Amino acid sequence: DLAFKTIEEIKNLIETKECSIEEVLDYFIDRFKTIDPELGAALEIFDRESVLEKMKCEGVLHGIPGLIKDNICQTDRRATCASKMLENYVSPYDATVIDRLKTAGALLVGRANMDEFAMGSSNETSYFGEVKNPWNHSKVPGGSSGGSAAAVGARLVPATTGTDTGGSIRQPAAFCGITGIKPTYGRVSRYGMIAFASSLDQIGPITKDMTDAALLLNIIAGYDPMDSTSVDIPVPDYTQSLIKD
């Protein structure tokens, strides 16, 4: 079952032609259609053809579906921060993180629900509706990246992005039984992220396990001259840390 496979496992299926990219995409879009109406993790799932059109080169994430938190800008996509005030805002540019994910070949399938303007810790404050915990719908998924965490927890997608100011990746990842990392400040570019508190905000990965989180962090980390707080130091291969004790 694709839903329970890691990024590496899905990549292997695509590379060995046991599964096509289109089949992987259709599987996860269908899973969203079946499960998410009750869960509320996504604000929008994009049209299949438009997702495939925006797919770039055969990089590390080639053919891997991902969901983007709704406070991160994508060209020609809405970025509402789950607020009525930005309900019709369409971004004219890609955030640096989006550009890096696209360059790596990721399929960005939709926008993840969140607490309005990232100001919450339960994902009950979204203008477009609350998100439920995938393990128990009477509980909250945490926030503000509750949609991102719930989507991974429900195995609707293998990876998502979140943002963390005071716990907004770490807490929902814990509530949903998955892995989330708030990178060190300056490690990941904030360019194209709609800010909550610029002195604390960071974009980070939310995935099923630590290996996938390390893979994703390898891609989104790194210096960006468009972000004045971005740190110009080399990015290690985070997956190498996983072989240690």
Rosetta blueprint (number, residue, H / E / L):
1 D L
2 L H
3 A H
4 F H
5 K L
6 T L
7 I H
8 E H
9 E H
10 I H
11 K H
12 N H
13 L H
14 I H
15 E H
16 T L
17 K L
18 E L
19 C L
20 S L
21 I H
22 E H
23 E H
24 V H
25 L H
26 D H
27 Y H
28 F H
29 I H
30 D H
31 R H
32 F H
33 K H
34 T H
35 I H
36 D H
37 P H
38 E H
39 L H
40 G L
41 A L
42 A E
43 L E
44 E E
45 I E
46 F L
47 D L
48 R H
49 E H
50 S H
51 V H
52 L H
53 E H
54 K H
55 M L
56 K L
57 C L
58 E L
59 G L
60 V L
61 L L
62 H L
63 G L
64 I L
65 P E
66 G E
67 L E
68 I E
69 K E
70 D L
71 N L
72 I E
73 C L
74 Q L
75 T L
76 D L
77 R L
78 R E
79 A L
80 T L
81 C L
82 A L
83 S L
84 K H
85 M H
86 L H
87 E L
88 N L
89 Y L
90 V E
91 S L
92 P L
93 Y L
94 D L
95 A L
96 T H
97 V H
98 I H
99 D H
100 R H
101 L H
102 K H
103 T H
104 A L
105 G L
106 A L
107 L E
108 L E
109 V E
110 G E
111 R E
112 A E
113 N L
114 M L
115 D L
116 E H
117 F H
118 A H
119 M L
120 G L
121 S L
122 S L
123 N L
124 E L
125 T L
126 S L
127 Y L
128 F L
129 G L
130 E L
131 V L
132 K L
133 N E
134 P L
135 W L
136 N E
137 H L
138 S L
139 K L
140 V L
141 P L
142 G L
143 G L
144 S L
145 S L
146 G H
147 G H
148 S H
149 A H
150 A H
151 A H
152 V H
153 G H
154 A L
155 R L
156 L L
157 V L
158 P L
159 A E
160 T E
161 T E
162 G E
163 T E
164 D E
165 T L
166 G L
167 G L
168 S L
169 I L
170 R H
171 Q H
172 P H
173 A H
174 A H
175 F H
176 C L
177 G L
178 I L
179 T E
180 G E
181 I L
182 K L
183 P L
184 T L
185 Y L
186 G L
187 R L
188 V E
189 S L
190 R L
191 Y L
192 G L
193 M E
194 I L
195 A L
196 F L
197 A L
198 S L
199 S L
200 L L
201 D L
202 Q E
203 I E
204 G E
205 P E
206 I E
207 T E
208 K L
209 D L
210 M H
211 T H
212 D H
213 A H
214 A H
215 L H
216 L H
217 L H
218 N H
219 I H
220 I H
221 A E
222 G L
223 Y L
224 D L
225 P L
226 M L
227 D L
228 S L
229 T L
230 S L
231 V L
232 D L
233 I L
234 P L
235 V L
236 P L
237 D L
238 Y H
239 T H
240 Q H
241 S H
242 L H
243 I H
244 K L
245 D L
